[in-house]
Amino acid sequence: MPARPPMDFSPFKRLKEAAIFVHVYRRDLLRFFLVFYLPVILVGLLVPGVETGADGQGPTIPMIALIFDFFYHPIYMGGLIYLLARIESGQPWSLQEGFVVGVRLWDKLLLANLISLVVIGIGFMAFVVPAIIAYARLAMVEFRIVLDGDDPFRAIKNSYQMTRLYMLPIIGSTSILFMAFILLRLVIDQLALTLGADPFLPFILDSFLTIAVMLMLTVLLFRFYGLANRRHAIVSS
């Protein structure tokens, strides 16, 4: 029986790998998001109800835009995961194929997201730590559905098993990423307030920042998905 591969808990290394991947394939990823994520930005900008916050500083996203993003999320996320797998394997891809994958798996991805949201929400009501653990253990659900053909419940079960040894690295890496995201958002909002910029400018900048962080997060989790699969293959052989 081959030796088990060593665990490498190095969140900065995983983030560096994700950043390199994004840099190398930035044109493909940019083309994807210009088409797939643009509707989310347009809804946030054009749907009636965009108004300043309670303190009169900066815009708030209308509730209908958040609802649209929640229901549209499975489509562009399914397409993005499909794109990442094709890029990694050196196979050609197209926007049309990515859209078809997202639409075909929309119901499964949506159901899985709803279940994950409920589980994480229960974790927050119990305490913050269980919610963080639940997030890490469910991090592979969408990848299992898109790349392995799991149904939502099987994807949740398999994600829980795959992330058993990667829970802490996932928590560490994503925590660093989200802290950077929050810090940059605060900087953007403060600069906009100081310069007296148009309220829509912070919204646009925040939207692009959200795209960058969401892309980094997806690539990061895709990296963990690949590591978990390879480890399982080595241990099982």
FENURSUL-V879229 format. One record per backbone hydrogen bond with DSSP energy under -1.0 kcal/mol. NH is the residue of the N-H (numbers start at 1). CO is the residue of the C=O. E is the energy in kcal/mol with one decimal. If there is no record, write none. Layout:
nh->NH co->CO e->E
nh->NH co->CO e->E
This chain:
nh->10 co->8 e->-1.4
nh->14 co->10 e->-2.0
nh->15 co->11 e->-2.4
nh->16 co->12 e->-2.4
nh->17 co->13 e->-2.4
nh->18 co->14 e->-2.2
nh->19 co->15 e->-2.6
nh->20 co->16 e->-2.4
nh->21 co->17 e->-2.2
nh->22 co->18 e->-2.5
nh->23 co->19 e->-2.4
nh->24 co->20 e->-2.8
nh->25 co->21 e->-2.3
nh->26 co->23 e->-1.1
nh->29 co->25 e->-2.3
nh->30 co->26 e->-2.7
nh->31 co->27 e->-2.4
nh->32 co->28 e->-2.0
nh->33 co->29 e->-2.4
nh->34 co->30 e->-2.5
nh->35 co->31 e->-1.1
nh->36 co->32 e->-3.1
nh->37 co->33 e->-1.6
nh->41 co->37 e->-1.4
nh->42 co->38 e->-2.7
nh->43 co->39 e->-2.4
nh->44 co->40 e->-2.0
nh->45 co->41 e->-1.7
nh->46 co->42 e->-3.2
nh->47 co->43 e->-2.0
nh->53 co->58 e->-2.4
nh->56 co->53 e->-1.9
nh->60 co->51 e->-2.1
nh->66 co->62 e->-1.5
nh->67 co->63 e->-2.4
nh->68 co->64 e->-2.3
nh->69 co->65 e->-2.4
nh->70 co->66 e->-2.1
nh->71 co->67 e->-2.1
nh->72 co->68 e->-2.3
nh->73 co->69 e->-2.1
nh->75 co->72 e->-1.3
nh->76 co->72 e->-1.4
nh->77 co->73 e->-2.6
nh->78 co->74 e->-2.1
nh->79 co->75 e->-2.0
nh->80 co->76 e->-2.0
nh->81 co->77 e->-2.4
nh->82 co->78 e->-2.0
nh->83 co->79 e->-2.3
nh->84 co->80 e->-2.6
nh->85 co->81 e->-2.1
nh->86 co->82 e->-2.2
nh->87 co->83 e->-2.7
nh->88 co->84 e->-2.5
nh->89 co->85 e->-1.8
nh->90 co->87 e->-1.2
nh->91 co->86 e->-2.5
nh->98 co->94 e->-2.1
nh->99 co->95 e->-2.5
nh->100 co->96 e->-2.4
nh->101 co->97 e->-2.5
nh->102 co->98 e->-2.3
nh->103 co->99 e->-2.6
nh->104 co->100 e->-2.8
nh->105 co->101 e->-1.9
nh->106 co->103 e->-1.0
nh->109 co->105 e->-2.8
nh->110 co->106 e->-2.7
nh->111 co->107 e->-2.3
nh->112 co->108 e->-2.4
nh->113 co->109 e->-2.5
nh->114 co->110 e->-2.4
nh->115 co->111 e->-2.5
nh->116 co->112 e->-2.6
nh->117 co->113 e->-2.6
nh->118 co->114 e->-2.2
nh->119 co->115 e->-2.6
nh->120 co->116 e->-2.8
nh->121 co->117 e->-2.4
nh->122 co->118 e->-2.6
nh->123 co->119 e->-2.0
nh->124 co->120 e->-2.0
nh->125 co->121 e->-2.0
nh->126 co->122 e->-2.2
nh->127 co->123 e->-3.2
nh->131 co->127 e->-1.1
nh->132 co->128 e->-2.0
nh->133 co->129 e->-2.5
nh->134 co->130 e->-2.6
nh->135 co->131 e->-2.4
nh->136 co->132 e->-2.1
nh->137 co->133 e->-2.5
nh->138 co->134 e->-1.5
nh->139 co->136 e->-1.1
nh->141 co->138 e->-1.4
nh->144 co->140 e->-2.5
nh->145 co->141 e->-1.9
nh->146 co->142 e->-2.4
nh->147 co->143 e->-2.8
nh->148 co->144 e->-1.3
nh->150 co->144 e->-1.8
nh->155 co->151 e->-2.8
nh->156 co->152 e->-2.0
nh->157 co->153 e->-2.0
nh->158 co->154 e->-2.9
nh->159 co->155 e->-2.6
nh->160 co->156 e->-2.1
nh->161 co->157 e->-1.7
nh->162 co->158 e->-2.9
nh->163 co->159 e->-2.1
nh->164 co->161 e->-1.1
nh->170 co->166 e->-2.5
nh->171 co->167 e->-2.6
nh->172 co->168 e->-2.9
nh->173 co->169 e->-2.6
nh->174 co->170 e->-2.5
nh->175 co->171 e->-2.0
nh->176 co->172 e->-1.8
nh->177 co->173 e->-2.0
nh->178 co->174 e->-2.7
nh->179 co->175 e->-2.3
nh->180 co->176 e->-2.1
nh->181 co->177 e->-2.0
nh->182 co->178 e->-2.6
nh->183 co->179 e->-2.3
nh->184 co->180 e->-2.4
nh->185 co->181 e->-2.3
nh->186 co->182 e->-2.2
nh->187 co->183 e->-2.1
nh->188 co->184 e->-2.6
nh->189 co->185 e->-2.7
nh->190 co->186 e->-2.4
nh->191 co->187 e->-2.6
nh->192 co->188 e->-2.5
nh->193 co->189 e->-2.1
nh->194 co->190 e->-2.7
nh->195 co->191 e->-2.7
nh->197 co->192 e->-2.2
nh->201 co->198 e->-1.6
nh->204 co->200 e->-2.4
nh->205 co->201 e->-2.7
nh->206 co->202 e->-3.0
nh->207 co->203 e->-2.1
nh->208 co->204 e->-2.1
nh->209 co->205 e->-2.3
nh->210 co->206 e->-2.6
nh->211 co->207 e->-2.1
nh->212 co->208 e->-2.2
nh->213 co->209 e->-2.5
nh->214 co->210 e->-2.9
nh->215 co->211 e->-2.5
nh->216 co->212 e->-2.4
nh->217 co->213 e->-2.8
nh->218 co->214 e->-2.3
nh->219 co->215 e->-2.6
nh->220 co->216 e->-2.6
nh->221 co->217 e->-2.6
nh->222 co->218 e->-2.3
nh->223 co->219 e->-2.0
nh->224 co->220 e->-1.8
nh->225 co->221 e->-2.5
nh->226 co->222 e->-2.2
nh->227 co->223 e->-2.3
nh->228 co->224 e->-2.7
nh->229 co->225 e->-2.2
nh->230 co->226 e->-2.4
nh->231 co->227 e->-2.4
nh->232 co->228 e->-2.2
nh->233 co->229 e->-2.2
nh->234 co->230 e->-2.2
nh->235 co->231 e->-2.6
nh->236 co->232 e->-2.1
nh->237 co->233 e->-1.1
